[in-house]
Amino acid sequence: MGQGGDPGPGGGDGLCPGPGGGDFQPSAAAAADQLPGGVQLPGGTSLPTGGFSKDALLTQAKEMVADLTSMKTSGKLAAPQAKQVDELLPKANSLTRELVKPQVKPSKLSQLASQLSDLQKQVGALKGLMK
């Protein structure tokens, strides 16, 4: 314990660093629900726009490119939807190239996350039209 009876850093349960056993920690999903502008991840999990990882965004971007490529080659889209895929695919590829770069500034990462979210919504709508 620190001087004056303060537990000091780590919550003061004496077991390990970090919050003590009785300290409240909301889950990441609960915290994201409270913040505007979250990024939706597969499985319904969302991360606040300040807490996403470049690797997670890159994975999603690559999956989106694969989905768009699959849609393009499937032959299951009407002409207007095929045109939309043709417009989205270069954007998704460009986004993926940006995320592959070794150093991405946090401000740029936030912008890329927003772009990814917008593209994912459009791709999701197209997937709904494919049956």
FENJOZI-V625806 format. One record per pair of residues at least 24 apart in sequence whose C-alpha atoms are under 10 Angstrom apart, sorted by the first residue. I is the first residue (numbers start at 1). J is the second residue. Records with the same first field share a line. If there is no record, write none. Layout:
I=J  J
//
This chain:
37=113  114  117
38=113  114  117
39=110  113  114  116  117  118
40=113  116  117  120  121
41=117  120
48=110
49=109  110  111  113  114
50=106  107  109  110  113
51=106  110
52=106  109  110  113
53=106  109  113
54=99  100  101  102  103  104  106  109  110  112  113
55=99  100
56=99
57=95  96  99  100  109  112  113  116  117
58=95  96  97  98  99  100  112  113  116
59=96  99  100
60=96  116  117  120
61=92  93  94  95  96  97  99  112  113  116  117  119  120
62=92  93  95  96  97  99
63=92  96
64=88  89  92  93  96  116  119  120  123  124
65=89  90  91  92  93  95  96  123
66=92  93
67=123  124  127
68=92  123  126  127
71=123  126  127  130
74=130
75=130
76=129  130  131
77=126  127  129  130  131
78=129  130
81=125  126  127  129  130
82=126
84=122  123  126
85=122  123  126
88=119  120  122  123
89=119  123
91=115  116  119
92=116  119  120
95=119
//
